[in-house]
Amino acid sequence: VQLVESGGGLVQPGGSLTLSCAASGFTFSNYGMRWYRQTPGKERELVASIISPGGSTNYADSVKGRFIISRDNAKNTVYLQMNRLKPEDTAVYYCNARVLGGVWWGQGTQVTVSS
């Protein structure tokens, strides 16, 4: 199993950014996917999740109405569209999958929201 995030960077408050996570090594369309984030000294926080099949989504209260999780099963990719970003959204964002009896993480991508 391999998860590779991309799309992080520096963005001004109020801006938008879209993260991608390319998955391989398992049948992507059979499994739910999650995005977490972590800041120094804090536990990793679940931000959003999406199931498959069906595509039902869930969000942390802190991002509800601003972030959108989606997936493209043909591309084995899950996305996190982040809108109206706030400084408190600054974190390392991780893609997560629970498959094949294990829990798998990507390497993370840094998102910094600052003027």
C-alpha atoms as an extended CHARMM CRD file, in Angstrom:
* protein
*
       115  EXT
         1         1  VAL       CA              0.0000000000        0.0000000000        0.0000000000  PROA      1               0.0000000000
         2         2  GLN       CA              1.2800000000        3.4280000000       -0.9020000000  PROA      2               0.0000000000
         3         3  LEU       CA             -0.3080000000        6.8250000000       -0.3470000000  PROA      3               0.0000000000
         4         4  VAL       CA              1.2980000000        9.9240000000       -1.8340000000  PROA      4               0.0000000000
         5         5  GLU       CA             -0.0280000000       13.3720000000       -0.9850000000  PROA      5               0.0000000000
         6         6  SER       CA              0.5570000000       16.5150000000       -3.0040000000  PROA      6               0.0000000000
         7         7  GLY       CA             -0.7750000000       20.0300000000       -3.3280000000  PROA      7               0.0000000000
         8         8  GLY       CA              0.2760000000       21.6530000000       -0.0890000000  PROA      8               0.0000000000
         9         9  GLY       CA              1.8230000000       25.0840000000        0.1160000000  PROA      9               0.0000000000
        10        10  LEU       CA              1.5380000000       28.6300000000        1.3970000000  PROA      10              0.0000000000
        11        11  VAL       CA             -1.7770000000       30.4210000000        0.9690000000  PROA      11              0.0000000000
        12        12  GLN       CA             -3.2380000000       33.6420000000        2.3120000000  PROA      12              0.0000000000
        13        13  PRO       CA             -6.1720000000       33.6260000000        4.7160000000  PROA      13              0.0000000000
        14        14  GLY       CA             -9.4100000000       33.3060000000        2.7900000000  PROA      14              0.0000000000
        15        15  GLY       CA             -7.7070000000       31.4840000000       -0.0420000000  PROA      15              0.0000000000
        16        16  SER       CA             -8.1680000000       27.9920000000       -1.4040000000  PROA      16              0.0000000000
        17        17  LEU       CA             -6.0120000000       24.9330000000       -1.9110000000  PROA      17              0.0000000000
        18        18  THR       CA             -6.6940000000       21.4190000000       -3.1670000000  PROA      18              0.0000000000
        19        19  LEU       CA             -4.7680000000       18.4280000000       -1.8460000000  PROA      19              0.0000000000
        20        20  SER       CA             -4.4710000000       15.1310000000       -3.7110000000  PROA      20              0.0000000000
        21        21  CYS       CA             -3.6260000000       11.6490000000       -2.4810000000  PROA      21              0.0000000000
        22        22  ALA       CA             -2.6810000000        9.0150000000       -5.0340000000  PROA      22              0.0000000000
        23        23  ALA       CA             -3.2060000000        5.4800000000       -3.7380000000  PROA      23              0.0000000000
        24        24  SER       CA             -1.7930000000        2.1810000000       -4.9290000000  PROA      24              0.0000000000
        25        25  GLY       CA             -1.4010000000       -1.3900000000       -3.7700000000  PROA      25              0.0000000000
        26        26  PHE       CA             -5.0390000000       -2.1200000000       -3.0400000000  PROA      26              0.0000000000
        27        27  THR       CA             -8.4530000000       -1.9980000000       -4.7050000000  PROA      27              0.0000000000
        28        28  PHE       CA             -9.0940000000        1.6770000000       -4.1000000000  PROA      28              0.0000000000
        29        29  SER       CA            -12.7880000000        1.6270000000       -4.9720000000  PROA      29              0.0000000000
        30        30  ASN       CA            -13.5340000000       -0.8470000000       -2.1590000000  PROA      30              0.0000000000
        31        31  TYR       CA            -12.3090000000        1.2900000000        0.7320000000  PROA      31              0.0000000000
        32        32  GLY       CA            -13.0780000000        4.4740000000        2.5460000000  PROA      32              0.0000000000
        33        33  MET       CA            -10.4160000000        7.1750000000        2.6690000000  PROA      33              0.0000000000
        34        34  ARG       CA             -9.6210000000        9.8680000000        5.2080000000  PROA      34              0.0000000000
        35        35  TRP       CA             -7.7140000000       13.0980000000        5.5750000000  PROA      35              0.0000000000
        36        36  TYR       CA             -6.0910000000       13.9630000000        8.8890000000  PROA      36              0.0000000000
        37        37  ARG       CA             -4.0040000000       16.9270000000        9.9660000000  PROA      37              0.0000000000
        38        38  GLN       CA             -1.4660000000       17.5200000000       12.7000000000  PROA      38              0.0000000000
        39        39  THR       CA              0.2350000000       20.5250000000       14.2530000000  PROA      39              0.0000000000
        40        40  PRO       CA              3.3060000000       20.3460000000       16.5150000000  PROA      40              0.0000000000
        41        41  GLY       CA              2.4910000000       19.1480000000       20.0030000000  PROA      41              0.0000000000
        42        42  LYS       CA             -1.0200000000       18.0460000000       19.1270000000  PROA      42              0.0000000000
        43        43  GLU       CA             -2.5940000000       14.7290000000       18.2210000000  PROA      43              0.0000000000
        44        44  ARG       CA             -3.4920000000       13.9570000000       14.6550000000  PROA      44              0.0000000000
        45        45  GLU       CA             -7.0410000000       15.1940000000       13.9500000000  PROA      45              0.0000000000
        46        46  LEU       CA             -9.5350000000       13.5880000000       11.5700000000  PROA      46              0.0000000000
        47        47  VAL       CA            -10.5820000000       16.2700000000        9.0880000000  PROA      47              0.0000000000
        48        48  ALA       CA            -12.7690000000       14.4520000000        6.5610000000  PROA      48              0.0000000000
        49        49  SER       CA            -13.7050000000       10.9780000000        5.3840000000  PROA      49              0.0000000000
        50        50  ILE       CA            -15.3860000000        9.4560000000        2.3570000000  PROA      50              0.0000000000
        51        51  ILE       CA            -16.6870000000        5.9370000000        1.9160000000  PROA      51              0.0000000000
        52        52  SER       CA            -16.8510000000        3.7570000000       -1.1660000000  PROA      52              0.0000000000
        53        53  PRO       CA            -19.0250000000        2.7180000000       -2.7590000000  PROA      53              0.0000000000
        54        54  GLY       CA            -21.5830000000        5.4340000000       -2.2270000000  PROA      54              0.0000000000
        55        55  GLY       CA            -19.3570000000        8.4230000000       -1.5500000000  PROA      55              0.0000000000
        56        56  SER       CA            -20.9330000000        9.4740000000        1.7350000000  PROA      56              0.0000000000
        57        57  THR       CA            -18.7860000000       12.0650000000        3.5010000000  PROA      57              0.0000000000
        58        58  ASN       CA            -18.1610000000       13.3220000000        7.0250000000  PROA      58              0.0000000000
        59        59  TYR       CA            -16.2990000000       16.3780000000        8.2940000000  PROA      59              0.0000000000
        60        60  ALA       CA            -14.8580000000       17.7450000000       11.4810000000  PROA      60              0.0000000000
        61        61  ASP       CA            -16.9300000000       20.6240000000       12.8180000000  PROA      61              0.0000000000
        62        62  SER       CA            -13.9600000000       22.9430000000       12.3780000000  PROA      62              0.0000000000
        63        63  VAL       CA            -13.9500000000       22.5010000000        8.5760000000  PROA      63              0.0000000000
        64        64  LYS       CA            -17.6060000000       21.7910000000        7.8320000000  PROA      64              0.0000000000
        65        65  GLY       CA            -18.8850000000       24.0830000000        5.0890000000  PROA      65              0.0000000000
        66        66  ARG       CA            -15.3490000000       25.0400000000        3.9860000000  PROA      66              0.0000000000
        67        67  PHE       CA            -13.6680000000       21.7530000000        2.9950000000  PROA      67              0.0000000000
        68        68  ILE       CA            -14.8550000000       19.1800000000        0.4790000000  PROA      68              0.0000000000
        69        69  ILE       CA            -13.5380000000       15.6300000000        0.2510000000  PROA      69              0.0000000000
        70        70  SER       CA            -14.0160000000       13.7470000000       -3.0010000000  PROA      70              0.0000000000
        71        71  ARG       CA            -12.5920000000       10.7730000000       -4.8420000000  PROA      71              0.0000000000
        72        72  ASP       CA            -11.9580000000        9.5880000000       -8.3710000000  PROA      72              0.0000000000
        73        73  ASN       CA            -11.9560000000        5.8010000000       -8.3300000000  PROA      73              0.0000000000
        74        74  ALA       CA            -10.7490000000        5.6770000000      -11.9440000000  PROA      74              0.0000000000
        75        75  LYS       CA             -7.6110000000        7.5810000000      -10.8940000000  PROA      75              0.0000000000
        76        76  ASN       CA             -7.2170000000        5.9460000000       -7.4570000000  PROA      76              0.0000000000
        77        77  THR       CA             -7.1080000000        9.4230000000       -5.9810000000  PROA      77              0.0000000000
        78        78  VAL       CA             -8.8010000000       11.2100000000       -3.1120000000  PROA      78              0.0000000000
        79        79  TYR       CA             -8.9390000000       14.9960000000       -2.9140000000  PROA      79              0.0000000000
        80        80  LEU       CA             -9.4250000000       17.6000000000       -0.2290000000  PROA      80              0.0000000000
        81        81  GLN       CA            -10.6280000000       20.9420000000       -1.5200000000  PROA      81              0.0000000000
        82        82  MET       CA            -10.0150000000       23.5780000000        1.1400000000  PROA      82              0.0000000000
        83        83  ASN       CA            -11.7980000000       26.9140000000        0.8580000000  PROA      83              0.0000000000
        84        84  ARG       CA            -11.8770000000       30.0270000000        3.0180000000  PROA      84              0.0000000000
        85        85  LEU       CA             -8.7050000000       28.9050000000        4.7040000000  PROA      85              0.0000000000
        86        86  LYS       CA             -7.8410000000       30.2250000000        8.1570000000  PROA      86              0.0000000000
        87        87  PRO       CA             -4.4850000000       30.4710000000        9.9430000000  PROA      87              0.0000000000
        88        88  GLU       CA             -5.6690000000       27.7180000000       12.2880000000  PROA      88              0.0000000000
        89        89  ASP       CA             -5.8640000000       25.3570000000        9.2940000000  PROA      89              0.0000000000
        90        90  THR       CA             -2.0600000000       25.4260000000        9.1740000000  PROA      90              0.0000000000
        91        91  ALA       CA             -0.8710000000       21.8450000000        9.6360000000  PROA      91              0.0000000000
        92        92  VAL       CA              0.6550000000       18.8400000000        7.9670000000  PROA      92              0.0000000000
        93        93  TYR       CA             -2.1410000000       17.0160000000        6.1600000000  PROA      93              0.0000000000
        94        94  TYR       CA             -2.0730000000       13.2350000000        5.8690000000  PROA      94              0.0000000000
        95        95  CYS       CA             -3.9930000000       10.7940000000        3.7320000000  PROA      95              0.0000000000
        96        96  ASN       CA             -5.1520000000        7.6340000000        5.5260000000  PROA      96              0.0000000000
        97        97  ALA       CA             -6.4710000000        4.2360000000        4.5000000000  PROA      97              0.0000000000
        98        98  ARG       CA             -7.4500000000        1.2290000000        6.6170000000  PROA      98              0.0000000000
        99        99  VAL       CA             -6.9660000000       -1.7140000000        4.2870000000  PROA      99              0.0000000000
       100       100  LEU       CA             -5.5580000000       -5.2050000000        4.1900000000  PROA      100             0.0000000000
       101       101  GLY       CA             -5.5570000000       -5.4740000000        7.9840000000  PROA      101             0.0000000000
       102       102  GLY       CA             -3.4490000000       -2.3880000000        8.4940000000  PROA      102             0.0000000000
       103       103  VAL       CA             -3.5730000000        1.3720000000        8.8450000000  PROA      103             0.0000000000
       104       104  TRP       CA             -1.6300000000        3.2550000000        6.1950000000  PROA      104             0.0000000000
       105       105  TRP       CA             -0.4490000000        6.8580000000        6.0430000000  PROA      105             0.0000000000
       106       106  GLY       CA              1.0740000000        9.0540000000        3.4140000000  PROA      106             0.0000000000
       107       107  GLN       CA              4.1660000000       11.1520000000        4.0430000000  PROA      107             0.0000000000
       108       108  GLY       CA              2.1200000000       14.2740000000        4.6330000000  PROA      108             0.0000000000
       109       109  THR       CA              1.9730000000       17.6500000000        2.9070000000  PROA      109             0.0000000000
       110       110  GLN       CA              2.4370000000       20.9890000000        4.6540000000  PROA      110             0.0000000000
       111       111  VAL       CA             -0.3020000000       23.5950000000        4.4280000000  PROA      111             0.0000000000
       112       112  THR       CA              0.5310000000       27.0530000000        5.7610000000  PROA      112             0.0000000000
       113       113  VAL       CA             -2.1040000000       29.7680000000        5.9230000000  PROA      113             0.0000000000
       114       114  SER       CA             -0.4770000000       33.1250000000        6.4980000000  PROA      114             0.0000000000
       115       115  SER       CA             -0.4260000000       36.6420000000        5.1660000000  PROA      115             0.0000000000
